[in-house]
Amino acid sequence: MWPGGAGASLAGMRWDSLFDDLEGQLEQELTAEGDELRAEEERLRLGRLSLRDRLCAVVAAAPSEPVRLRLVTGDPLAVTVRTIGRDWLSGEAADGRPDGVIVPLSAVAALVVPPRLVPATLDPPADAERALPARLGLAFVLRDLARRRVPVSLQLASGALDGTIDRVGRDFLDLAVHDLELPRRSAAVRAVDVVALSAVLAVRLR
């Protein structure tokens, strides 16, 4: 046996153990650093989500289920959503009435999500921003209703106004107020209300 052979062997074992410990510690640190980086990326991704993103995700996850909304007035509204625009949604109100409804997203105080769908709402569909309706604003849709002379009922915090939209400006619409059973004729119009778009909670199509 070479002199000092046992000591050299022990020293080698200690070095091997030291390197194993260093390697394990480095691997743990790299794993922790990767986990922290992924967690930070997830926080940044969630920070970029909008209410519209969550809405798109809910509809994509359960397209046949009515979406439950709470309006800024506190009133509940359930809608089977058909289209989501840039700042509005449309569909059928799930309240037993046959009306179609358009809801400005600015009128939505809360999106009421079933617990089972919450994880899905955090991952909106990738094409949600590329669809044509996503580029159309509320004013565009209301101008189309005015062009088609569609009778509407505007839901405001103060109550409902029935009539036909005559024109739409940047932040207002002119509503010729008349009974919905009558066509929009000068003799039937009781007043023209210039309504701030920010005051509109929902537009019911009759």
ABEGO torsion letter per residue (X at the ends): XBBGAAAAAAAAAAAAAAAAAAAAAAAAAAAAAAAAAAAAAAAAAAAABBAAAAAAAAAAABAABBBBBBBAAGBBBBBBBABBBAABBBEBBBAGBABBBBBBAAABABBBBBAAAAAAAABBBAAAAABAAAABBAAAAAAAAAAAGBBBBBBBAAEBBBEBBABBBAABBBBBBBBAABBBBAAABABBBBBBAAABABBBBX
